[in-house]
């Protein structure tokens, strides 16, 4: 047979669709969250984020390779403050 090069996906939409398909087959990305609401009630939400779960895991792995000990706390502090703005 002929040698085939590995498939490369670079378009963001195609990457998300491919990630969703692969992760869904393996049960990755099902999240069950219990939240406290402002009015004092608890709310349960079941979410499916198949492709994004894979991308977030890859991001954490890459940051572990690229960021040094001094930069990680700065990143954590900055990322925690962005939603407040």
Residue frames as qw, qx, qy, qz and C-alpha x, y, z in Angstrom:
[[0.000, 0.885, 0.466, 0.000, 0.00, 0.00, 0.00],
 [0.304, 0.666, -0.040, 0.681, 0.87, 3.63, -0.18],
 [0.392, -0.272, -0.493, 0.727, 2.23, 5.55, 2.77],
 [0.086, -0.817, -0.391, -0.415, -0.20, 8.23, 3.90],
 [0.205, 0.314, -0.393, 0.839, 0.96, 11.27, 5.86],
 [0.119, -0.422, -0.748, 0.498, -0.78, 11.96, 9.16],
 [0.002, 0.765, 0.508, 0.395, -3.94, 14.04, 8.96],
 [0.275, -0.110, -0.283, 0.912, -3.44, 17.63, 10.09],
 [0.084, -0.802, -0.561, -0.186, -6.34, 19.78, 11.24],
 [0.361, -0.030, -0.175, 0.915, -5.62, 23.50, 11.60],
 [0.238, -0.472, -0.296, -0.795, -8.95, 25.27, 11.09],
 [0.191, -0.179, 0.626, -0.734, -10.48, 26.11, 14.52],
 [0.757, 0.035, 0.081, -0.648, -13.94, 24.84, 13.57],
 [0.812, 0.240, -0.518, -0.122, -12.56, 21.63, 12.04],
 [0.267, 0.312, -0.767, 0.494, -10.37, 21.13, 15.11],
 [0.436, -0.122, 0.496, -0.741, -13.36, 21.48, 17.43],
 [0.847, 0.139, -0.132, -0.496, -15.52, 19.14, 15.33],
 [0.692, 0.292, -0.653, 0.095, -12.76, 16.50, 15.16],
 [0.051, 0.272, -0.728, 0.627, -12.09, 16.84, 18.90],
 [0.640, -0.067, 0.269, -0.716, -15.79, 16.46, 19.66],
 [0.864, 0.184, -0.348, -0.313, -16.04, 13.30, 17.57],
 [0.550, 0.289, -0.723, 0.302, -13.00, 11.64, 19.13],
 [0.087, -0.223, 0.648, -0.724, -13.79, 12.62, 22.73],
 [0.716, -0.058, 0.068, -0.692, -17.48, 11.69, 22.46],
 [0.822, 0.155, -0.528, -0.146, -16.53, 8.15, 21.41],
 [0.548, 0.126, -0.683, 0.467, -14.40, 7.79, 24.54],
 [0.484, -0.712, -0.509, 0.020, -16.74, 9.47, 27.04],
 [0.449, -0.139, -0.186, 0.863, -14.47, 12.48, 27.60],
 [0.006, 0.193, 0.121, 0.974, -15.98, 15.85, 28.48],
 [0.458, -0.607, -0.561, -0.328, -19.10, 15.07, 30.49],
 [0.157, 0.204, -0.477, 0.841, -19.29, 17.48, 33.40],
 [0.450, -0.644, -0.601, -0.149, -21.75, 17.36, 36.30],
 [0.216, 0.250, -0.326, 0.886, -21.70, 20.55, 38.39],
 [0.329, -0.736, -0.585, 0.084, -23.64, 21.57, 41.51],
 [0.242, 0.378, -0.059, 0.891, -23.69, 25.35, 41.91],
 [0.155, -0.565, -0.576, 0.571, -24.87, 27.68, 44.66],
 [0.150, 0.687, 0.426, 0.568, -27.23, 30.33, 43.30],
 [0.083, 0.337, -0.226, 0.910, -27.40, 33.90, 44.61],
 [0.577, -0.417, -0.082, -0.697, -30.84, 33.28, 46.12],
 [0.445, -0.423, 0.687, -0.388, -29.57, 30.40, 48.25],
 [0.933, 0.157, 0.191, -0.260, -30.70, 27.49, 46.11],
 [0.413, -0.378, 0.741, 0.369, -28.48, 24.81, 44.69],
 [0.710, 0.564, -0.068, -0.416, -28.60, 24.09, 40.98],
 [0.668, -0.199, 0.663, 0.273, -27.29, 21.05, 39.16],
 [0.535, 0.707, -0.207, -0.414, -26.07, 21.25, 35.60],
 [0.786, -0.048, 0.554, 0.269, -24.92, 18.49, 33.29],
 [0.319, 0.829, -0.240, -0.391, -22.78, 19.74, 30.43],
 [0.883, 0.128, 0.338, 0.300, -20.99, 18.09, 27.54],
 [0.141, 0.922, -0.286, -0.218, -17.82, 19.81, 26.35],
 [0.961, 0.052, 0.195, 0.186, -16.08, 17.00, 24.51],
 [0.666, 0.552, -0.012, 0.502, -13.66, 18.84, 22.22],
 [0.075, -0.860, 0.207, -0.460, -12.98, 21.68, 24.67],
 [0.803, -0.550, 0.225, -0.042, -12.01, 19.20, 27.39],
 [0.886, 0.142, 0.139, 0.420, -9.31, 17.79, 25.12],
 [0.377, 0.727, -0.032, 0.573, -8.08, 21.29, 24.16],
 [0.402, -0.835, 0.192, -0.325, -7.94, 22.43, 27.80],
 [0.903, -0.339, 0.213, 0.153, -5.98, 19.32, 28.78],
 [0.750, 0.383, 0.096, 0.530, -3.53, 19.97, 25.93],
 [0.061, 0.861, -0.082, 0.498, -3.19, 23.61, 27.02],
 [0.659, -0.709, 0.219, -0.120, -2.34, 22.57, 30.59],
 [0.916, -0.066, 0.205, 0.338, 0.27, 20.10, 29.31],
 [0.550, 0.602, 0.059, 0.575, 1.86, 22.71, 27.02],
 [0.206, -0.884, 0.133, -0.397, 1.91, 25.31, 29.80],
 [0.835, -0.510, 0.191, 0.076, 3.65, 22.77, 32.02],
 [0.823, 0.149, 0.187, 0.516, 6.40, 22.48, 29.43],
 [0.381, 0.641, 0.134, 0.653, 6.65, 26.16, 28.53],
 [0.268, -0.852, 0.028, -0.449, 6.03, 28.16, 31.72],
 [0.467, 0.231, -0.664, 0.537, 8.59, 28.32, 34.48],
 [0.411, -0.426, -0.703, 0.396, 8.04, 28.41, 38.23],
 [0.111, -0.305, -0.214, 0.921, 7.93, 32.21, 38.43],
 [0.236, -0.021, -0.423, -0.874, 5.44, 32.70, 35.59],
 [0.317, -0.349, -0.867, -0.160, 2.77, 30.20, 36.71],
 [0.170, -0.550, -0.604, 0.552, 1.64, 32.19, 39.80],
 [0.063, 0.337, -0.118, -0.932, 1.49, 35.36, 37.68],
 [0.276, -0.102, -0.735, -0.612, -0.66, 33.56, 35.10],
 [0.288, -0.451, -0.837, 0.115, -2.97, 32.21, 37.83],
 [0.106, -0.506, -0.368, 0.773, -3.33, 35.65, 39.41],
 [0.144, 0.251, -0.327, -0.900, -4.00, 37.37, 36.08],
 [0.283, -0.185, -0.826, -0.451, -6.44, 34.73, 34.80],
 [0.219, -0.490, -0.778, 0.326, -8.41, 34.91, 38.03],
 [0.030, -0.513, -0.222, 0.829, -8.83, 38.67, 37.69],
 [0.015, -0.017, -0.591, -0.807, -9.93, 38.84, 34.04],
 [0.185, -0.531, -0.786, -0.257, -13.58, 37.82, 34.73],
 [0.242, -0.629, -0.470, 0.570, -13.83, 40.57, 37.37],
 [0.130, -0.286, 0.185, 0.931, -13.29, 43.32, 34.79]]
